[in-house]
């Protein structure tokens, strides 16, 4: 079932992005020079809910192959990329830490390294 989020029935949950969102997200990546992807688009472990993640993984892989600098952050996103035989220029298992670093937050390990 592919419905707008505001039409998801009470007691149900959105478990993947829909077709329109897949087109919007994939299209937004056209022409970029850098991609940072953190977090799958749905419950990719269940094939019925993996289409959004598959589309983005394939797009990221295609753009990586075209020379776009791509970074994938977080264990779930890495597992998602692997499920669809995808590639990225850089992979980081620290999803949350990567986001904190990008936001300018001081990370304890990096602060310690600066002191050494």
Buried (B, 14 or more C-beta within 10 A) or exposed (E): EEEEEEEEEEEEEBBBBBEEBBEEBBEEBEEEEEBBBBEBBBBBEEEEBBBBBBBBBBBBBBBBEEEBBBBBBBEBBBEBBEBBEBBBBEBBEBBEBBBEBEEEEEEEEEEEEEEE
